[in-house]
Amino acid sequence: MIYLEHIFNLFSSGKLNFKDFSGKNILLVGGYSLAIPVVKNKPSLHFAQFLKFAFLESGAKSCKLVATPEQDNGEDVPCDYSFELEDLLLPPPDCAEIHEPFDVVFILDGLEKVSNPAKALAAIRNLCVENGQIFLFLRSILDLSTKNWLDYYEDNWRYMPNDIMDFYSDSNPIYFNPMPTLEAFLIGFKKTDAEFHIDENFAFFHCRVRRKITYAESLKLNFFRECQDLKNLAKSEFTDKLQHGYLDKYDFFLSKFRAEQFNLLELGVFNGGSLRMWKKYFPKAEIYGVDIDKNCKKYEESRIHVRIMDLSSIENLKSLFDIQPQIIVDDASHFWSHQISSLMTLFEVLPSGGVFIMEDMETSVNTDLYPGYNDFEISAYDVCERVARVVMSKREDSVGDLLSKEITRIGMATDLIAMIKGSCIFIKR
């Protein structure tokens, strides 16, 4: 969030002037991690919305908003287009039906997460008219953290100003403004008619290996690099699971079920995107979703069933036994007490080889970012850690509190427990 505040300060201080973009067709990419309070006691605007209104108020001809699939959950993100930046080099309609170039292209965030930075930067250039302006707001190698709201989930790339200028060597630099800490910078170019080609061998700084590498080299890094089916389905269904970075791990563990007939139970429905993702990924499975929101009933369709109930009730959890699921995904409230009770109640119903996934466990370990979820004496993470100790030691839980008996029962019945980014995966013996 602090990074987008830098751009906000540039406009509010006059170092960037909205009137300078009068009469222009503008494309804004990103800007959904900062909320701008406009009127007291009224809902805040996304920073992208705020900039759009400000540009139009100052005389811009038009202003379109782009959200990447990670930012767009299909329901509450106001945008004109949703696509991956590198996909803009594809012919219509795969390029999100953007058929005309813009006078100004403003990238507020997103380039840190692309798979192919060279392709994405070329696509951004392709969106701009000759003599048009390109502004890129980028995080530098001086900040490799992920623990903040703008980029809480893992990044792929970092950038330095000289690298961007070398890549856009055909264009004229017109603007440069770094944050005081130099952790991020805003750089601008004027596009010329000089010859340009995509340099796939251009090296950018990769966050995982902490050095510059090419896109081709990055393809060899990830153990889960071939497990992309769930991630691709998540993009098309606008599920918020995409932003967490764990779908390739799920693909690794769950692909063995793809040809089987079984029932999948997901706690928490939200906008229905993950239910549709599971339906496509498991073509023979029946998908069951449970949520307290009655509006979630509208997401029912062939092979997707939705039950409405309060999952804080143990009796309600037990009523789900009749589904007889092979896979259970807890993506509900993320309160500690709810996550613990769903594991201890529903793990029993799984057959041998069944899978239980407890999602969004950041609420257990990042209490500064998720205040109010700590509604129990120990966290869901602590419970999972104690289960893992039982699995490893083959001995009873040694804590001796009210949960010990259930933790021992689950641990003795678990073949594998895997902690991944944000989730814990249990496979039943």
C-alpha positions in Angstrom: 0.0 0.0 0.0 2.8 2.4 0.9 4.0 2.2 -2.7 0.8 3.5 -4.3 0.7 6.2 -1.7 3.9 7.5 -3.3 2.1 8.0 -6.6 -0.8 9.6 -4.7 1.7 12.1 -3.2 3.2 12.9 -6.5 -0.1 14.0 -7.8 -1.2 15.8 -4.7 2.1 17.7 -4.5 2.0 18.8 -8.1 5.0 16.8 -9.2 2.6 15.1 -11.5 -0.3 17.2 -12.8 -3.6 15.7 -13.9 -4.1 18.6 -16.3 -1.1 17.5 -18.3 -3.1 14.5 -19.4 -6.1 16.6 -20.7 -7.5 15.4 -24.0 -5.7 12.0 -23.7 -7.0 8.5 -23.9 -5.6 6.8 -20.8 -5.2 3.2 -19.8 -4.6 2.5 -16.0 -3.3 -1.0 -15.0 -3.6 -2.1 -11.4 -4.1 0.2 -8.4 -6.5 -2.0 -6.4 -4.5 -2.4 -3.2 -4.9 1.2 -1.9 -8.3 2.6 -0.8 -8.9 6.4 -1.0 -11.5 7.7 1.4 -13.5 10.3 -0.6 -16.4 11.2 1.6 -16.6 10.6 5.4 -18.6 7.5 6.4 -18.9 6.4 2.7 -17.2 3.4 1.0 -13.6 4.2 -0.1 -12.6 4.1 -3.8 -9.9 1.9 -5.2 -6.9 4.0 -6.1 -7.5 3.1 -9.8 -11.0 4.5 -9.5 -9.7 7.7 -7.8 -7.2 8.3 -10.6 -9.8 7.7 -13.3 -12.2 10.3 -11.8 -9.4 12.8 -11.3 -8.1 12.3 -14.9 -11.6 12.7 -16.4 -12.4 15.7 -14.1 -9.2 17.4 -15.5 -10.2 16.9 -19.1 -8.9 13.5 -20.1 -10.8 12.2 -23.2 -11.2 8.7 -21.7 -9.8 6.5 -19.0 -10.0 2.7 -18.9 -9.1 0.5 -16.0 -7.4 -2.9 -16.2 -7.2 -5.5 -13.4 -5.1 -8.6 -13.6 -6.8 -11.9 -12.8 -5.1 -11.9 -9.4 -6.8 -8.6 -8.6 -10.2 -9.3 -10.2 -12.4 -11.6 -8.3 -15.2 -11.2 -10.8 -17.6 -9.3 -8.5 -16.3 -6.3 -6.6 -13.4 -5.0 -8.6 -14.5 -2.1 -10.9 -12.5 -2.6 -14.1 -13.0 -2.4 -17.9 -10.7 -5.3 -18.7 -9.1 -8.2 -16.8 -6.1 -10.0 -18.3 -2.5 -10.9 -17.8 -0.2 -8.1 -19.1 1.9 -10.4 -21.4 -1.3 -11.7 -23.1 -1.7 -8.3 -24.8 0.6 -9.5 -27.5 -2.0 -12.0 -28.5 -4.4 -11.3 -31.4 -8.1 -10.5 -30.6 -10.1 -11.7 -28.8 -7.4 -13.2 -26.5 -6.0 -9.8 -25.8 -9.0 -8.8 -23.8 -10.5 -7.1 -26.9 -8.4 -4.0 -26.7 -8.1 -3.1 -30.3 -6.9 0.5 -30.1 -3.7 2.1 -28.7 -3.8 4.7 -25.9 -2.1 8.1 -25.6 -1.0 7.3 -22.1 -0.4 3.8 -20.5 0.0 4.0 -16.7 1.2 0.8 -15.0 0.4 1.2 -11.2 1.4 -2.4 -10.3 1.5 -5.9 -11.6 4.9 -6.2 -13.4 6.4 -7.8 -10.4 4.1 -10.8 -10.8 4.2 -11.5 -14.5 5.7 -14.7 -15.7 7.6 -13.1 -18.7 8.7 -9.5 -18.0 10.1 -9.0 -21.5 6.9 -10.0 -23.1 4.8 -7.9 -20.7 7.0 -4.8 -21.3 6.7 -5.3 -25.0 2.9 -5.7 -24.7 2.7 -2.4 -22.7 4.7 -0.6 -25.4 2.3 -2.1 -28.0 -0.7 -0.4 -26.2 0.7 3.1 -26.7 0.4 5.3 -29.8 3.5 6.8 -31.5 4.7 9.7 -29.4 2.5 8.5 -26.6 3.6 8.2 -23.0 4.3 5.1 -20.9 4.6 5.3 -17.1 5.8 2.3 -15.1 5.6 2.2 -11.3 8.0 -0.6 -10.2 9.6 -2.1 -7.1 13.3 -2.2 -7.0 15.8 -4.8 -5.7 16.1 -2.8 -2.5 12.9 -4.3 -1.2 12.5 -8.0 -1.6 9.8 -8.4 1.0 6.3 -9.5 0.4 4.7 -8.6 3.7 2.6 -5.6 2.8 -0.8 -5.1 1.2 0.4 -4.1 -2.2 2.4 -7.3 -2.7 1.6 -9.6 0.2 1.7 -12.6 -2.1 4.9 -13.7 -3.7 6.5 -11.7 -6.5 8.6 -13.0 -9.3 10.6 -10.0 -10.4 12.2 -6.7 -9.3 13.5 -3.9 -11.6 16.1 -1.2 -11.7 15.8 2.0 -13.7 18.8 1.3 -15.9 17.4 -2.1 -16.9 14.1 -0.5 -18.0 15.8 2.2 -20.0 18.0 -0.4 -21.7 15.0 -2.5 -22.6 13.1 0.5 -23.9 16.2 1.8 -25.7 14.0 2.9 -28.7 12.0 5.2 -26.5 12.9 8.6 -24.9 13.0 8.7 -21.1 10.8 11.7 -19.9 10.3 11.2 -16.2 11.9 9.6 -13.2 10.9 9.8 -9.6 12.0 7.3 -7.0 10.6 6.9 -3.5 12.8 8.5 -0.8 13.8 5.0 0.3 14.6 4.0 -3.3 12.5 0.8 -2.8 10.3 1.7 -5.7 10.3 4.3 -8.6 8.1 5.8 -11.3 9.7 6.0 -14.7 8.2 7.5 -17.9 8.9 7.2 -21.6 7.8 8.7 -24.8 7.3 6.1 -27.5 9.1 6.8 -30.8 8.8 5.2 -34.2 12.2 3.5 -33.8 12.5 -0.2 -34.5 11.7 -2.4 -31.5 11.9 -6.1 -31.0 11.3 -8.3 -27.9 14.6 -9.4 -26.4 13.7 -12.7 -24.7 17.3 -12.9 -23.5 17.1 -9.7 -21.5 17.8 -10.4 -17.9 15.8 -9.0 -15.0 16.3 -9.5 -11.2 14.4 -12.6 -10.0 13.2 -12.6 -6.4 13.6 -16.3 -5.8 17.2 -16.7 -6.9 18.2 -13.1 -6.0 20.0 -12.3 -9.2 19.3 -11.4 -12.8 18.0 -14.2 -15.0 16.2 -14.5 -18.3 12.7 -15.7 -18.7 14.0 -19.0 -20.2 16.1 -19.5 -17.1 13.1 -18.8 -14.8 11.2 -21.7 -16.4 13.6 -24.1 -14.9 13.3 -22.9 -11.3 10.1 -24.2 -9.9 9.5 -27.8 -8.8 5.8 -27.3 -9.5 6.4 -25.6 -12.9 4.4 -28.2 -14.8 1.4 -28.1 -12.4 -0.5 -25.2 -14.1 -3.9 -26.6 -14.9 -5.7 -25.3 -11.7 -4.0 -21.9 -12.0 -5.2 -21.5 -15.6 -8.7 -22.5 -14.7 -8.7 -20.0 -11.8 -7.9 -17.2 -14.2 -10.9 -18.0 -16.3 -13.2 -18.3 -13.3 -12.0 -15.2 -11.4 -11.5 -17.0 -8.1 -9.5 -15.2 -5.4 -7.5 -18.4 -4.9 -5.3 -17.3 -7.8 -3.6 -14.6 -5.8 -2.4 -16.9 -3.1 0.1 -18.9 -5.1 -0.8 -22.3 -3.9 -2.8 -23.7 -6.8 0.2 -25.4 -8.4 0.8 -27.3 -5.2 -2.9 -28.3 -5.1 -2.5 -29.5 -8.7 0.5 -31.6 -7.6 -1.5 -33.4 -4.9 -4.9 -33.6 -6.5 -4.2 -34.5 -10.1 -4.6 -38.2 -9.3 -8.3 -37.7 -8.7 -9.1 -36.0 -12.1 -10.5 -39.1 -13.8 -12.4 -40.3 -10.7 -16.0 -40.0 -9.6 -16.2 -38.6 -6.1 -17.6 -35.7 -4.1 -15.6 -32.5 -3.2 -16.7 -30.3 -0.3 -15.6 -26.7 -0.1 -16.4 -24.6 3.0 -17.0 -21.0 1.8 -18.4 -20.1 -1.5 -17.7 -16.3 -2.0 -18.5 -15.6 -5.7 -18.6 -19.2 -6.8 -15.4 -19.0 -8.8 -13.6 -21.8 -7.0 -16.6 -24.1 -7.3 -16.6 -23.6 -11.1 -12.8 -24.1 -11.1 -13.2 -27.5 -9.3 -16.0 -28.5 -11.6 -13.8 -28.0 -14.6 -10.7 -29.6 -13.0 -12.6 -32.7 -11.9 -15.0 -33.5 -14.8 -16.6 -36.5 -13.1 -16.9 -35.1 -9.6 -19.9 -33.6 -7.7 -18.9 -30.2 -6.2 -20.5 -29.1 -2.9 -20.1 -25.6 -1.5 -21.3 -24.4 1.9 -21.8 -20.7 3.0 -23.7 -18.7 5.5 -24.7 -16.2 2.7 -28.1 -17.1 1.2 -27.1 -15.3 -2.1 -24.6 -18.1 -2.7 -27.4 -20.3 -3.8 -27.4 -18.6 -7.2 -24.1 -20.3 -8.0 -25.7 -23.7 -8.2 -25.6 -25.4 -11.6 -25.0 -28.8 -13.0 -22.7 -30.8 -10.7 -22.4 -27.8 -8.3 -24.5 -27.9 -5.1 -24.7 -25.1 -2.5 -25.9 -25.5 1.1 -26.6 -22.5 3.3 -25.6 -22.9 7.0 -23.5 -21.4 9.8 -20.3 -23.4 9.9 -19.4 -22.3 13.4 -22.0 -24.9 14.5 -20.6 -28.4 15.2 -24.0 -29.9 14.5 -24.1 -28.2 11.1 -20.6 -29.5 10.3 -21.8 -33.0 11.2 -24.8 -32.6 8.9 -22.3 -32.5 6.0 -21.2 -36.1 6.7 -23.8 -37.4 4.2 -21.9 -35.8 1.3 -19.1 -38.4 1.9 -16.4 -36.2 0.4 -13.1 -37.4 -0.9 -11.6 -33.9 -0.8 -12.4 -31.2 1.7 -11.3 -27.6 1.3 -11.8 -25.1 4.2 -11.9 -21.7 2.7 -14.6 -20.2 5.0 -14.2 -17.6 7.7 -10.5 -18.2 8.6 -11.2 -17.6 12.3 -9.0 -19.9 14.4 -11.9 -21.6 16.2 -13.7 -22.3 12.9 -10.7 -23.8 11.2 -9.9 -26.0 14.2 -13.5 -27.2 14.5 -13.9 -28.0 10.8 -10.7 -30.1 10.9 -11.6 -32.0 14.0 -15.1 -32.6 12.9 -14.8 -33.3 9.2 -11.5 -35.2 9.0 -13.4 -38.2 10.4 -15.6 -38.5 7.3 -12.7 -38.7 4.8 -11.9 -42.1 3.4 -8.4 -43.5 3.3 -6.5 -41.4 0.8 -8.8 -38.5 1.2 -7.5 -34.9 1.3 -8.2 -32.1 3.8 -6.9 -28.6 2.9 -7.0 -25.8 5.5 -6.6 -22.5 3.5 -5.6 -19.0 4.4 -3.7 -19.8 7.5 -2.0 -16.4 7.3 -4.6 -15.4 9.9 -2.7 -17.6 12.4 0.8 -16.3 11.8 0.3 -12.7 10.6 -2.0 -11.4 13.4 -0.8 -7.8 12.7 -2.3 -8.0 9.2 -5.4 -10.0 10.3 -6.5 -8.7 13.7 -9.6 -10.2 15.2 -9.2 -13.7 13.8 -7.6 -14.9 17.0 -10.8 -16.0 18.7 -9.3 -19.1 20.4 -6.6 -19.8 22.9 -4.3 -21.4 20.2 -4.1 -20.8 16.5 -5.0 -23.2 13.7 -1.4 -23.2 12.8 -0.4 -24.4 16.3 -2.9 -27.2 16.0 -1.5 -28.2 12.6 2.0 -28.1 14.0 1.0 -30.4 16.9 -0.7 -32.8 14.4 2.5 -32.8 12.4 4.5 -33.8 15.5 2.2 -36.7 16.2 2.6 -37.8 12.5 6.3 -37.6 12.8 6.8 -39.1 16.2 4.0 -41.7 16.1 3.3 -40.7 19.7 0.4 -39.1 21.4 0.2 -35.3 21.6 2.2 -34.4 24.7 0.6 -31.0 25.5 -2.2 -32.5 27.6 -4.8 -29.9 27.1 -8.5 -30.3 25.9 -7.4 -30.6 22.3 -4.8 -33.3 22.8 -7.1 -36.3 22.3 -8.4 -35.0 19.0 -5.0 -33.9 17.8 -3.7 -37.4 18.5 -6.6 -39.0 16.7 -6.0 -36.9 13.6 -2.2 -37.3 13.7 -2.4 -41.1 14.0 -4.8 -41.1 11.0 -2.6 -38.9 8.8 -0.2 -40.3 6.2 1.2 -36.9 5.1 0.9 -33.3 6.3 2.3 -30.6 4.1 2.7 -26.9 5.0 2.7 -24.7 1.9 2.4 -21.0 1.5 -0.9 -20.1 3.2 -2.3 -23.6 3.5 -1.9 -27.0 5.2 -2.6 -30.2 3.3 -3.6 -33.4 5.2 -3.7 -36.8 3.4 -5.5 -39.5 5.4 -4.0 -43.0 6.0 
